[in-house]
Amino acid sequence: MSALSDPAFSFTVLAIPDFPVWAVRAMHPELRDRELAVLSSGRVVACSSGLARMGVAPGQAAGRVRSLAPEAALRVLSGVEQRLAWDELLADLNRQTPWIEPESPGRACVRFAREEEAVEAATRLRIPLGQASDRLTALLAALLAREGQLVRVPRGGEHEFRMGLPVEILAGAGVGPGTLDRLIWLGFERVGSLVRLTREQLRAQFEEGPLLEALARCEDRAPVLLYEPPSVVAVAHEFEEPLLEPAGCEPVLRHLLEVAVAGLQGRRASRVGLRLHSAGQVHPTRRLLAGPVAEVARLWVPAWQAFKQAWPGPGSTLDRLELELGGLSAPHRVQGQLWPTRPGPEAALRSLEARFPGRMLRVVRLAPWSIVPEEAAVLEPLTHRSPERKEPA
């Protein structure tokens, strides 16, 4: 039975606890097996689980990390890198299912057609997933899962599952430390024990009462919305005969770049991606740019380097080449484009009078209240001068 018809597997939640760490590893695969700390202004923002067990915590200085783990990798927090990693993760999931509802970087609600698809996605993308018959139970299961693991809560076992969870896990769902401490002081050590409190009691005792009530009841079964992927510019070239040498693809790649840049329409790209189709296999690669650009000359070097990296090797042939510009920025807007202005009437009238002398007429009011139109106003050339009237500006 598929997840579309069985409510037991309706919702799958993706929840990555230290998303900056995951994003850096996703964009730099060579760091996947190393302990990693992400820094901002010289302070730890997020760290890998191994560093956390060594005593590294957010807010500590970079020197503390080096003293505890000299072999750990340190990386500066990059908003562009995180956004690109999140976009690529959603694009990968979207190739499996159209039902994806992102909530924030590192968290999304997904609906797969089969449970096996969720297991495969968790393993392949190295992400923690939780699956249950409602959104919030699936979220709690995802917070319990390890990287690359799917935790499934069977139908009818939701309350038993929540009774086995310590309340500290609610920190990953947005509950603050003060509320968690107060819950423990009052004797609520398990998430499932919160169901004994009524809505009025939860809201009267805790500022985060509405959130606690939702997590205690777990009744959110709103359908997952269809995912609308971010815009990219994608072009492709199909070779009539397989290409044997990578050098022969240089003019084709340059032409694809020119076509893609023309399709940016005022936007700038932060990522270049290539997909090489060779002998029935696809070889993907990508390059992050130092900054958003929209010029072929600045895109050529990273695109060509990506192509040479993705080339399958000696003796290979290329059947199809796909180029994608992603991480697009919004086009730059100026006030004149938002509110079009008309040219000054004086300059326009004088220009027309110069082109058609004596042909430009103006209305002169003589007797505005006259019932005879000819007495109310007359037309005279724009250049006509009268002693008692001045030429209009």
Buried (B, 14 or more C-beta within 10 A) or exposed (E): EEBEEEEBBBBBBBBBBBBBBBBBBBBBEEBEEBBBBBBEEEBBBBBBEEBBEBEBEBEBEBEBBEEBBEEBBBBEBBEBBBBBBBBBBBBEBBEBBBBBBBEEBBBBBBBBBBBEBBBBBBEEBBBBBBBBBBBBBBBBBBBBBEBBBBBBBEEEBBEEBBEEBEBBBBBBBEBBEEBBEBBEEEEBEBBBBBBEBEEEEBBEBBEBBEBBBBBBBBEBEEEBEEBEEEEBBBBEBEBEEEBEEBEEBEEBBBBBBBBBBEEBEEBBBBBBBBBBBBEEEEBEBBBBBEEBBBEBEBBBEBBBEBBEEBBBEEEBBBBBBBBBBBBBBEEEEEEEEEEEEEEEEEEEBBEEBEEEEEEBEBEEEEEEEEEEEEEBBEEEEBEEEEEEEEEEE
